[in-house]
Amino acid sequence: MDWKLFASTFAAIFLAEMGDKTQIATLSLAGSSSSRWVVFAASALALVSTSAVAVLLGEVVSRHVPAIWVKRAAGLVFVVLGVIYLVGAKEEPEARSGEPPSARDQS
């Protein structure tokens, strides 16, 4: 087993998932449930399942697309999502002003 790959993968996924909406949903479900072990088992199975899909899809894609293009596409997706997030964050204070849209448009 490649322990370096194992450790780096674990660290990357662990840090990426901290505070993620999946973790928050799991926290909420565990807090409102009397059976926390069922919530743990179900959420763990869900994460393992999504990881399995990602690994299998990654294997298929890597057979047909060079790794550099996969990295470039992933980078582009992250940049686009970042721009969308920043534009949305910039527009958000206007949406919270409490005024109806027609009042904002006239000012």
MOJOCOR-V794147 format. One record per pair of residues at least 6 apart in sequence whose C-alpha atoms are under 7 Angstrom apart, sorted by sequence separation. I is the first residue (numbers start at 1). J is the second residue. D is the distance in whole Angstrom. If there is no record, write none. Layout:
i: <I;I>
j: <J;J>
d: <D;D>
This chain:
i: <17;30;30;29;26>
j: <23;36;39;39;43>
d: <7;5;6;7;7>
